[in-house]
């Protein structure tokens, strides 16, 4: 019996020793991981700070070339300047790719969502892609199927993804080749299809396509980061990308992005009839597309919306209106001449019966608690973040109006 107890105690001691050793190893691993994370962060921060130093001289070279191309020079000199300019633009693209990847690795890849019109975005993409196709005599065609074009999303990242994929389709197509681009509405979101009959890719390349620095054709001279960055952007937008390709046949890219509709829909209305029926609302917004979408949303829900292009105009419109003419004010915080908060403060000090009670809603891309507190302190009733949720805005107007009787 005594011997069994000795053996059990020895086993327990061995178990405790192993646990202690595992804890030490775990602590060492955590320490090494922290060191590696600090190294990666330092590397990413260094690349980001170096970006300015690299971009400044390259931009200067590009601008100088543009200026020289306007001068009367011999054809040989013009050709040389054109080549220098092309190299400068190419180098700028590579610098941008490296910076984007460094921001992704440092966890700084964030969404900046805004209201936008898909038709305008596609036009901006085509302004870059069409000349590339024409220079290579590629038959490029695009089509936008019937859909709601007013959306909410990060336009810069969407354009970057589309330009990268379409640019690759052009780049890897033979002269007189074919590239097709279409956008259509699906239940899950917007589906972007890009197809070409170019050189295609091998199975080996497809398996590692979204890894950094991977290229099928090394002679093309790109950074090899475009698809890796595009995949990160798509993942951030909670979308998906699928690529099918065959050597000497072509490539099909399928991108699905769940971009929210920017305007209210019938499904968003509650109760009977229009939710803002008869209300007159003053909108202070200086960004044209934001104003267009906001006005459309309010009018679709039965309101009569009036637009002020800056804070000064908004203040004057309220001052010149009769008392109780407006039922609500929606003011962008960052307007020119007078900010939304300045307008609200001045209205609250006016000697008229509706000045103190009229609901005033702030719209802002800044959504921290201190931003909300500043809006409330200025006399606003509510601070809503851009891009504003249509249902939340409509419900907020209703609630504020019913509160004031």
HUZI-V99764 format. One record per pair of residues at least 6 apart in sequence whose ideal C-beta (glycine too) atoms are under 8 Angstrom apart, sorted by sequence separation. I is the first residue (numbers start at 1). J is the second residue. D is the distance in whole Angstrom. If there is no record, write none. Layout:
I_J_D ; I_J_D
This chain:
103_109_5 ; 132_138_8 ; 133_139_8 ; 173_179_6 ; 184_190_7 ; 185_191_8 ; 208_214_5 ; 234_240_7 ; 245_251_4 ; 269_275_6 ; 285_291_4 ; 299_305_6 ; 308_314_4 ; 333_339_6 ; 334_340_7 ; 349_355_8 ; 133_140_4 ; 183_190_6 ; 184_191_5 ; 215_222_7 ; 234_241_5 ; 244_251_7 ; 245_252_7 ; 298_305_4 ; 333_340_4 ; 348_355_6 ; 364_371_6 ; 375_382_8 ; 376_383_7 ; 73_81_7 ; 183_191_7 ; 201_209_7 ; 243_251_7 ; 244_252_5 ; 283_291_7 ; 318_326_7 ; 332_340_5 ; 333_341_6 ; 335_343_8 ; 338_346_8 ; 347_355_5 ; 348_356_6 ; 375_383_4 ; 384_392_7 ; 69_78_7 ; 100_109_8 ; 170_179_6 ; 183_192_5 ; 184_193_8 ; 205_214_7 ; 215_224_5 ; 243_252_7 ; 285_294_6 ; 308_317_5 ; 331_340_3 ; 384_393_6 ; 130_140_6 ; 169_179_5 ; 182_192_8 ; 183_193_8 ; 213_223_8 ; 214_224_6 ; 231_241_6 ; 243_253_5 ; 244_254_8 ; 295_305_5 ; 129_140_7 ; 181_192_8 ; 182_193_5 ; 205_216_5 ; 213_224_4 ; 230_241_7 ; 242_253_8 ; 243_254_8 ; 283_294_6 ; 294_305_8 ; 306_317_7 ; 318_329_7 ; 347_358_7 ; 364_375_7 ; 372_383_4 ; 69_81_6 ; 181_193_7 ; 212_224_7 ; 213_225_7 ; 241_253_7 ; 242_254_5 ; 283_295_6 ; 295_307_6 ; 331_343_6 ; 371_383_7 ; 384_396_7 ; 68_81_5 ; 69_82_7 ; 166_179_7 ; 180_193_8 ; 181_194_5 ; 212_225_6 ; 214_227_8 ; 241_254_7 ; 331_344_6 ; 347_360_7 ; 362_375_4 ; 180_194_7 ; 202_216_7 ; 214_228_8 ; 240_254_8 ; 241_255_5 ; 329_343_8 ; 382_396_6 ; 166_181_6 ; 179_194_7 ; 180_195_5 ; 201_216_5 ; 213_228_8 ; 240_255_7 ; 241_256_8 ; 283_298_7 ; 314_329_7 ; 329_344_8 ; 65_81_5 ; 69_85_7 ; 126_142_7 ; 179_195_7 ; 180_196_8 ; 212_228_4 ; 239_255_7 ; 240_256_5 ; 291_307_6 ; 344_360_5 ; 65_82_8 ; 179_196_5 ; 210_227_6 ; 211_228_6 ; 239_256_5 ; 281_298_6 ; 314_331_6 ; 178_196_7 ; 199_217_8 ; 209_227_6 ; 210_228_6 ; 239_257_4 ; 291_309_8 ; 329_347_7 ; 344_362_8 ; 362_380_5 ; 367_385_4 ; 382_400_7 ; 65_84_5 ; 66_85_7 ; 177_196_7 ; 178_197_5 ; 239_258_6 ; 360_379_7 ; 361_380_7 ; 364_383_7 ; 366_385_8 ; 381_400_6 ; 65_85_4 ; 122_142_7 ; 177_197_6 ; 237_257_6 ; 238_258_6 ; 311_331_7 ; 360_380_5 ; 361_381_7 ; 362_382_7 ; 364_384_8 ; 365_385_7 ; 177_198_6 ; 210_231_4 ; 234_255_7 ; 237_258_7 ; 314_335_7 ; 341_362_7 ; 360_381_6 ; 361_382_5 ; 362_383_5 ; 363_384_6 ; 364_385_7 ; 365_386_5 ; 122_144_6 ; 237_259_8 ; 276_298_6 ; 281_303_5 ; 283_305_6 ; 285_307_7 ; 340_362_6 ; 359_381_5 ; 360_382_8 ; 361_383_8 ; 362_384_7 ; 364_386_6 ; 61_84_7 ; 62_85_6 ; 65_88_6 ; 173_196_5 ; 234_257_7 ; 279_302_7 ; 280_303_7 ; 281_304_7 ; 282_305_8 ; 283_306_7 ; 285_308_8 ; 286_309_6 ; 315_338_6 ; 340_363_7 ; 359_382_8 ; 361_384_6 ; 363_386_6 ; 61_85_8 ; 172_196_7 ; 173_197_7 ; 174_198_6 ; 278_302_7 ; 279_303_5 ; 280_304_5 ; 281_305_5 ; 282_306_5 ; 283_307_5 ; 284_308_5 ; 285_309_8 ; 286_310_5 ; 311_335_4 ; 313_337_8 ; 314_338_7 ; 340_364_8 ; 119_144_7 ; 169_194_6 ; 173_198_4 ; 174_199_7 ; 276_301_5 ; 277_302_4 ; 278_303_8 ; 279_304_7 ; 281_306_7 ; 283_308_7 ; 310_335_5 ; 311_336_7 ; 312_337_4 ; 318_343_8 ; 363_388_6 ; 62_88_4 ; 118_144_7 ; 169_195_8 ; 170_196_8 ; 172_198_4 ; 173_199_8 ; 275_301_5 ; 276_302_5 ; 277_303_8 ; 278_304_8 ; 280_306_7 ; 282_308_6 ; 284_310_7 ; 310_336_5 ; 311_337_5 ; 312_338_5 ; 314_340_8 ; 61_88_5 ; 62_89_6 ; 169_196_4 ; 172_199_5 ; 274_301_6 ; 275_302_6 ; 276_303_4 ; 284_311_6 ; 310_337_5 ; 311_338_3 ; 166_194_6 ; 274_302_3 ; 310_338_7 ; 311_339_6 ; 315_343_5 ; 326_354_8 ; 59_88_8 ; 118_147_7 ; 165_194_5 ; 169_198_7 ; 273_302_8 ; 284_313_8 ; 311_340_6 ; 314_343_5 ; 318_347_6 ; 323_352_5 ; 324_353_7 ; 329_358_6 ; 331_360_6 ; 333_362_5 ; 58_88_5 ; 62_92_7 ; 119_149_5 ; 140_170_7 ; 162_192_7 ; 263_293_6 ; 284_314_4 ; 323_353_6 ; 324_354_5 ; 328_358_7 ; 329_359_7 ; 330_360_8 ; 331_361_7 ; 332_362_8 ; 333_363_7 ; 334_364_7 ; 118_149_4 ; 262_293_5 ; 311_342_6 ; 315_346_6 ; 319_350_7 ; 323_354_5 ; 327_358_8 ; 328_359_5 ; 329_360_5 ; 330_361_5 ; 331_362_6 ; 332_363_5 ; 333_364_4 ; 334_365_8 ; 344_375_8 ; 348_379_4 ; 117_149_5 ; 118_150_8 ; 138_170_6 ; 162_194_8 ; 269_301_7 ; 282_314_6 ; 311_343_5 ; 315_347_7 ; 326_358_6 ; 327_359_8 ; 328_360_8 ; 329_361_7 ; 331_363_7 ; 332_364_7 ; 347_379_7 ; 361_393_8 ; 58_91_5 ; 59_92_7 ; 117_150_6 ; 118_151_6 ; 263_296_5 ; 264_297_5 ; 328_361_7 ; 330_363_6 ; 333_366_7 ; 341_374_6 ; 345_378_5 ; 58_92_5 ; 116_150_8 ; 117_151_8 ; 121_155_6 ; 125_159_6 ; 129_163_7 ; 136_170_6 ; 209_243_6 ; 263_297_5 ; 341_375_6 ; 344_378_5 ; 345_379_5 ; 115_150_7 ; 116_151_6 ; 124_159_6 ; 128_163_6 ; 132_167_7 ; 138_173_5 ; 262_297_8 ; 282_317_6 ; 340_375_8 ; 344_379_4 ; 361_396_6 ; 115_151_8 ; 116_152_8 ; 147_183_7 ; 264_300_6 ; 282_318_6 ; 294_330_7 ; 342_378_7 ; 344_380_5 ; 361_397_7 ; 55_92_7 ; 58_95_7 ; 115_152_6 ; 116_153_7 ; 121_158_6 ; 125_162_5 ; 129_166_5 ; 133_170_5 ; 136_173_7 ; 138_175_8 ; 139_176_7 ; 145_182_7 ; 147_184_7 ; 148_185_7 ; 206_243_7 ; 263_300_6 ; 264_301_6 ; 341_378_4 ; 114_152_7 ; 121_159_6 ; 125_163_6 ; 129_167_7 ; 132_170_5 ; 137_175_5 ; 138_176_7 ; 139_177_7 ; 141_179_8 ; 142_180_7 ; 143_181_8 ; 144_182_7 ; 145_183_7 ; 147_185_4 ; 333_371_8 ; 341_379_8 ; 359_397_7 ; 113_152_5 ; 114_153_8 ; 116_155_5 ; 128_167_8 ; 136_175_6 ; 137_176_5 ; 138_177_5 ; 139_178_5 ; 140_179_5 ; 141_180_6 ; 142_181_4 ; 143_182_5 ; 144_183_5 ; 145_184_4 ; 146_185_8 ; 151_190_8 ; 206_245_6 ; 341_380_7 ; 361_400_7 ; 55_95_6 ; 113_153_6 ; 114_154_8 ; 138_178_7 ; 139_179_7 ; 140_180_8 ; 141_181_7 ; 142_182_7 ; 143_183_8 ; 144_184_8 ; 145_185_7 ; 340_380_8 ; 54_95_5 ; 113_154_5 ; 114_155_6 ; 125_166_7 ; 129_170_7 ; 136_177_8 ; 138_179_6 ; 140_181_7 ; 359_400_4 ; 112_154_5 ; 201_243_8 ; 290_332_7 ; 333_375_7 ; 359_401_6 ; 111_154_5 ; 147_190_7 ; 51_95_6 ; 112_156_7 ; 172_216_8 ; 201_245_4 ; 282_326_5 ; 359_403_8 ; 172_217_7 ; 200_245_5 ; 202_247_6 ; 280_325_6 ; 281_326_7 ; 284_329_7 ; 285_330_8 ; 287_332_8 ; 359_404_7 ; 111_157_7 ; 133_179_7 ; 200_246_5 ; 201_247_7 ; 280_326_5 ; 281_327_6 ; 282_328_8 ; 284_330_7 ; 286_332_7 ; 358_404_8 ; 51_98_8 ; 200_247_5 ; 280_327_5 ; 281_328_5 ; 282_329_5 ; 283_330_5 ; 284_331_4 ; 285_332_5 ; 357_404_5 ; 51_99_5 ; 172_220_8 ; 199_247_7 ; 200_248_6 ; 279_327_4 ; 281_329_7 ; 282_330_7 ; 283_331_8 ; 284_332_6 ; 171_220_6 ; 199_248_7 ; 200_249_5 ; 279_328_6 ; 281_330_6 ; 286_335_5 ; 331_380_7 ; 189_239_7 ; 200_250_6 ; 201_251_6 ; 285_335_7 ; 286_336_6 ; 47_98_6 ; 48_99_6 ; 171_222_8 ; 200_251_6 ; 284_335_6 ; 47_99_7 ; 129_181_8 ; 197_249_7 ; 198_250_6 ; 197_250_4 ; 198_251_6 ; 48_102_6 ; 196_250_5 ; 47_102_4 ; 48_103_7 ; 195_250_7 ; 196_251_6 ; 195_251_7 ; 284_340_6 ; 195_252_5 ; 44_102_4 ; 48_106_7 ; 168_226_7 ; 194_252_7 ; 195_253_8 ; 43_102_7 ; 44_103_7 ; 167_226_8 ; 168_227_8 ; 193_252_7 ; 194_253_4 ; 284_343_6 ; 100_160_8 ; 193_253_7 ; 44_105_5 ; 45_106_7 ; 122_183_7 ; 192_253_8 ; 193_254_6 ; 194_255_8 ; 43_105_8 ; 44_106_4 ; 164_226_4 ; 192_254_8 ; 193_255_8 ; 164_227_7 ; 191_254_7 ; 192_255_4 ; 330_393_8 ; 44_108_8 ; 191_255_7 ; 192_256_8 ; 40_105_6 ; 41_106_6 ; 118_183_7 ; 164_229_7 ; 165_230_7 ; 191_256_5 ; 192_257_7 ; 40_106_7 ; 164_230_5 ; 190_256_7 ; 189_256_6 ; 190_257_5 ; 188_256_6 ; 189_257_5 ; 190_258_8 ; 160_229_7 ; 161_230_5 ; 189_258_4 ; 190_259_5 ; 294_363_8 ; 328_397_5 ; 160_230_7 ; 186_256_7 ; 188_258_6 ; 189_259_6 ; 118_190_7 ; 161_233_5 ; 328_400_7 ; 160_233_6 ; 161_234_6 ; 328_401_6 ; 327_401_6 ; 158_233_8 ; 157_233_4 ; 285_363_7 ; 154_233_8 ; 157_236_7 ; 158_237_8 ; 172_251_7 ; 157_237_7 ; 154_236_8 ; 169_251_7 ; 154_237_7 ; 153_237_7 ; 169_253_8 ; 165_253_5 ; 165_255_7 ; 162_255_8 ; 297_390_5 ; 301_394_6 ; 161_255_7 ; 294_388_8 ; 290_386_8 ; 297_393_7 ; 297_394_8 ; 158_257_7 ; 158_259_8 ; 153_257_7 ; 153_259_4 ; 152_259_7 ; 153_260_8 ; 151_259_4 ; 152_260_5 ; 151_260_7 ; 152_261_8 ; 151_261_6 ; 152_262_5 ; 101_212_6 ; 150_261_7 ; 151_262_5 ; 150_262_4 ; 148_261_5 ; 150_263_5 ; 148_263_7 ; 281_397_7 ; 276_394_7 ; 279_397_7 ; 275_394_5 ; 276_397_6 ; 268_390_6 ; 276_398_7 ; 279_401_7 ; 109_232_6 ; 268_391_5 ; 275_398_6 ; 101_225_5 ; 109_233_7 ; 98_223_7 ; 100_225_7 ; 104_229_7 ; 111_236_6 ; 262_387_7 ; 97_223_4 ; 110_236_8 ; 111_237_7 ; 264_390_4 ; 268_394_7 ; 98_225_7 ; 101_228_7 ; 109_236_6 ; 260_387_8 ; 263_390_7 ; 264_391_7 ; 94_222_7 ; 97_225_4 ; 101_229_6 ; 104_232_5 ; 262_390_8 ; 93_222_8 ; 94_223_4 ; 97_226_6 ; 100_229_5 ; 93_223_7 ; 264_394_7 ; 90_221_7 ; 97_229_6 ; 150_293_5 ; 116_262_8 ; 150_296_7 ; 115_262_5 ; 120_289_7 ; 117_289_6 ; 116_289_6 ; 115_289_6 ; 114_289_8 ; 115_290_5 ; 117_292_8 ; 114_290_7 ; 115_293_5 ; 115_294_8 ; 152_387_4 ; 112_365_8 ; 115_386_8 ; 114_386_7 ; 115_387_6 ; 113_386_8 ; 114_387_6 ; 113_387_5
